[in-house]
Amino acid sequence: MASLRAFLAVTAPPLPSLSTASFPTRPSSIASRNNRLSSKFSVKCSYAEAGMVDDSRSSTIDVVADIKNERIVVVGGNGFVGSAICKAAVSKGIEVISLSRSGRPTYQDSWVDQVTWISGDVFYVNWDEVLPGATAVVSTLGGFGSEEQMIRINGEANVVAVNAAKDYGIPKFVLISVHDYNLPPFLLQSGYFTGKRKAESEVLSKYPGSGVVLRPGFIYGKRRVDGFEIPLDLIGEPVEKILSATENFTKPLSSLPASDLLLAPPVSVDDVAYAVINAVKDDDFFGVFTIEQIKEAAAKVKV
């Protein structure tokens, strides 16, 4: 009987380290497109028929494989949505850097120690300490306040992050935006929506073939505020189930102005987070994603 023996030796360059890597120049968008590390596999094979002496002078076959090493920067990573994204990314073996004004969370959890927490303001941060080596930037920036404040945080802050990512050659940008709730145009002129749409426009123009805009509605989950946990899922989860069960009856009403204020289904913060992971891992995942598309994207990577 014939016998087949293979000896496999694998050598791979070390993974990049944020604390030890040196980046004298900013990487080009082409060079960092997928941030792949080449690994060389040397395979030695020999073949001998039964009853014959093995010929040790067998040839070696070299195979070069590409390994994609993901590193994401989550802007606003200490917030409600941002922390869920960090947690999901860690669970999928993705290296995570969080940039937020509050820095590291005050609560303890196993995944928290696996994230690099950087304290800083998007308008003043030294991007050399944050972006080099990243394969994607995810922005969760947003908030309410005066018209001027909402335009600044929802729009201008995100625009700054998009341009910084583009300048450093980061291949993908993911923006957490907002569903428009089928509101009439005059209501969409508020600083909140104006800022969000300005940010969306920047992402899609600077990243036409890789930019991702997620438009969830009400996001539910357990939200931590000043040391207290607010169980938004007690409201959001049952409402989501009810709206899903009655979708066939309520769909004709969806064309009415502002109807989605009542009919747009809430989205789990975990679904938003896993949709982001899908976007980070899939090069063909880009464009604007609705509530249902967010849930579908999340389902593909959930375990």
C-alpha positions in Angstrom: 0.0 0.0 0.0 1.2 3.5 -0.8 2.1 5.8 2.1 2.1 9.6 2.0 4.1 11.8 4.5 4.0 15.6 4.8 6.1 17.8 7.0 4.7 21.3 7.5 6.7 24.2 8.9 5.1 27.6 9.4 6.8 30.9 9.9 5.0 34.2 10.3 6.1 37.8 11.0 5.1 39.1 14.5 1.9 40.9 14.8 2.1 44.7 15.0 2.1 46.3 18.4 0.7 49.8 19.1 3.3 50.4 21.8 6.4 49.3 19.8 5.6 50.0 16.2 7.2 53.0 14.6 5.4 54.9 11.8 7.6 57.6 10.4 5.3 58.1 7.5 1.6 57.7 7.0 0.7 54.5 5.2 -0.8 54.8 1.7 -4.4 53.6 1.2 -3.2 50.9 -1.2 -0.6 49.5 1.2 -3.0 49.3 4.1 -6.1 48.2 2.1 -6.4 45.0 4.0 -3.4 45.2 6.3 -2.5 41.6 5.4 0.5 39.7 6.8 2.2 37.2 4.4 3.1 33.9 5.9 5.2 31.3 4.2 4.3 27.7 4.5 7.0 25.2 3.5 5.6 21.7 2.7 7.8 18.8 2.2 6.2 15.7 0.7 7.6 12.2 0.0 5.9 9.2 -1.6 6.9 5.5 -1.7 5.3 2.3 -2.9 4.9 -0.6 -0.5 8.1 -2.6 -0.1 10.3 0.2 -1.6 12.9 2.3 0.2 11.8 5.9 0.9 13.6 8.5 -1.2 14.5 11.3 1.3 15.5 13.6 -1.5 11.9 15.0 -1.8 11.2 18.5 -3.0 9.8 21.3 -0.9 6.8 23.3 -1.9 6.5 26.9 -0.7 3.0 28.3 -0.3 2.4 32.0 0.6 -0.8 32.7 2.5 -2.3 36.0 3.4 -3.6 36.5 7.0 -5.8 39.4 7.7 -5.0 41.1 11.0 -7.9 43.3 12.1 -7.4 46.4 14.3 -10.3 48.8 14.7 -10.5 52.2 16.3 -13.9 52.9 18.0 -14.5 56.6 18.4 -16.8 57.0 21.4 -15.9 53.5 22.6 -16.8 54.1 26.2 -20.4 55.0 25.3 -23.5 52.8 25.2 -23.1 51.7 21.6 -19.4 52.1 21.5 -18.7 49.7 24.4 -21.0 47.1 22.8 -18.9 47.3 19.6 -15.7 47.0 21.6 -17.0 44.0 23.4 -18.2 42.3 20.2 -15.0 42.9 18.5 -12.9 41.4 21.3 -15.2 38.3 21.2 -14.3 37.9 17.5 -10.5 38.2 18.1 -10.2 41.8 16.7 -7.7 44.2 18.2 -9.6 47.2 19.6 -8.6 50.8 20.4 -11.1 53.1 21.9 -10.9 56.9 21.7 -13.3 58.8 24.0 -13.1 61.8 26.3 -13.8 59.6 29.4 -11.1 57.0 28.5 -11.4 53.6 30.3 -14.8 52.6 31.8 -15.1 52.6 35.6 -16.8 49.2 35.7 -15.0 45.8 35.5 -15.5 43.2 32.9 -13.2 40.6 31.3 -13.3 42.2 27.9 -12.4 45.6 29.2 -8.8 44.6 29.8 -8.4 43.5 26.2 -9.1 47.0 24.8 -6.6 49.8 24.5 -8.4 52.9 26.1 -7.2 56.3 24.9 -8.6 59.5 26.5 -9.0 62.4 24.1 -11.2 64.7 22.2 -11.7 64.1 18.5 -11.0 67.8 17.7 -7.7 67.9 19.5 -6.3 64.3 19.7 -2.9 63.4 18.3 -4.0 60.9 15.6 -0.4 59.5 15.4 -1.2 57.8 18.8 -4.5 56.3 17.6 -4.8 55.5 13.9 -1.5 53.9 12.5 -2.0 50.2 11.8 -5.8 50.4 12.0 -7.9 48.5 9.4 -11.1 50.4 10.1 -12.5 53.3 12.1 -16.0 53.1 13.7 -17.6 56.3 14.9 -20.5 56.3 17.4 -20.3 60.0 18.0 -23.7 61.8 18.5 -25.8 63.6 21.0 -28.4 66.2 21.8 -28.2 69.8 22.9 -28.6 73.2 21.3 -28.7 73.4 17.5 -25.0 74.5 17.4 -24.0 71.7 19.8 -25.8 69.0 17.8 -24.3 70.1 14.5 -20.9 70.1 16.1 -21.0 66.7 17.7 -23.2 64.8 15.2 -21.7 66.5 12.1 -18.4 68.3 12.5 -16.8 65.8 15.0 -17.6 62.9 12.6 -16.3 64.8 9.6 -13.0 65.4 11.5 -12.7 61.6 12.2 -13.5 60.7 8.6 -10.9 63.0 7.2 -8.3 61.9 9.7 -8.9 58.2 8.8 -8.7 59.0 5.1 -5.5 61.0 5.6 -3.9 58.0 7.4 -5.0 55.6 4.7 -7.4 53.6 6.8 -9.3 51.4 4.3 -12.8 51.4 5.9 -15.0 53.8 7.9 -18.2 52.8 9.7 -20.6 55.5 10.9 -23.5 54.9 13.4 -26.1 57.3 12.1 -29.9 57.4 12.7 -33.1 56.3 11.0 -35.1 59.3 9.6 -38.4 58.0 11.0 -40.2 59.1 7.8 -40.2 62.6 9.2 -41.3 65.5 7.0 -38.4 67.6 5.5 -38.9 70.6 7.8 -38.3 68.4 10.9 -35.2 66.9 9.4 -33.7 70.4 9.4 -32.9 70.2 13.1 -29.2 70.2 14.1 -29.4 66.5 15.1 -30.4 65.2 11.7 -28.5 67.9 9.7 -25.3 66.9 11.5 -25.9 63.2 11.0 -26.6 63.6 7.3 -23.5 65.8 6.9 -21.4 63.1 8.5 -23.0 60.4 6.2 -22.2 62.5 3.1 -18.6 62.8 4.2 -18.3 59.0 4.7 -19.8 58.1 1.4 -17.8 60.7 -0.5 -14.4 59.8 1.0 -15.1 56.1 1.1 -17.4 55.4 -1.9 -16.4 51.7 -2.2 -16.0 50.8 1.5 -17.8 53.4 3.7 -20.6 52.0 5.8 -23.5 54.0 7.3 -25.8 52.2 9.8 -29.2 53.8 10.4 -30.8 52.2 13.5 -33.8 53.6 15.2 -34.3 53.3 19.0 -31.4 51.2 20.3 -32.1 49.2 23.4 -29.9 47.2 25.9 -28.5 47.7 29.3 -27.2 51.2 29.4 -24.8 52.4 32.2 -25.2 55.9 33.4 -23.2 57.3 36.4 -22.7 53.8 37.8 -26.4 52.8 37.4 -27.7 50.4 34.8 -30.8 51.4 32.9 -32.5 48.3 31.4 -33.7 49.8 28.1 -34.3 46.2 26.9 -37.3 46.0 29.1 -39.0 48.4 26.7 -37.2 47.9 23.5 -37.3 44.1 23.3 -41.1 43.6 23.7 -41.9 46.5 21.4 -39.6 45.0 18.7 -41.4 41.6 19.0 -44.8 43.2 18.8 -44.0 45.3 15.8 -42.4 42.3 14.1 -45.5 40.2 14.7 -47.8 42.9 13.4 -45.7 44.0 10.4 -48.1 42.8 7.8 -50.9 44.9 9.3 -48.8 48.1 9.9 -46.9 48.1 6.7 -49.6 50.1 4.7 -49.2 52.8 7.3 -45.5 53.2 6.8 -46.0 55.8 4.0 -47.6 58.2 6.3 -45.4 61.2 7.5 -43.7 60.5 10.8 -45.3 57.0 11.0 -42.0 55.4 11.9 -41.9 57.3 15.2 -44.4 54.5 16.2 -43.7 51.8 13.7 -39.9 51.6 13.3 -38.8 48.6 15.2 -36.2 49.1 18.0 -32.8 47.5 17.5 -30.7 45.6 20.1 -27.4 47.3 20.8 -25.8 43.8 20.2 -27.3 43.7 16.7 -25.8 47.1 16.0 -22.4 45.9 17.3 -22.4 42.7 15.3 -23.5 44.5 12.2 -20.4 46.6 12.6 -18.2 43.5 13.0 -19.7 42.2 9.7 -18.8 45.5 8.1 -15.3 45.4 9.4 -14.7 41.8 8.2 -16.4 41.9 4.8 -14.8 44.0 2.1 -18.0 43.8 0.1 -20.1 45.3 2.9 -20.6 49.0 2.2 -23.3 51.6 1.7 -26.3 52.7 3.7 -28.0 50.1 5.9 -31.6 50.2 7.2 -32.9 48.8 10.4 -33.8 45.4 8.9 -30.5 45.2 7.0 -28.7 45.9 10.3 -30.4 42.9 11.9 -29.6 40.7 8.9 -26.0 41.7 8.9 -25.8 41.0 12.6 -27.3 37.6 12.2 -24.5 36.5 9.8 -21.8 36.9 12.5 -23.6 36.1 15.7 -22.7 32.8 17.3 
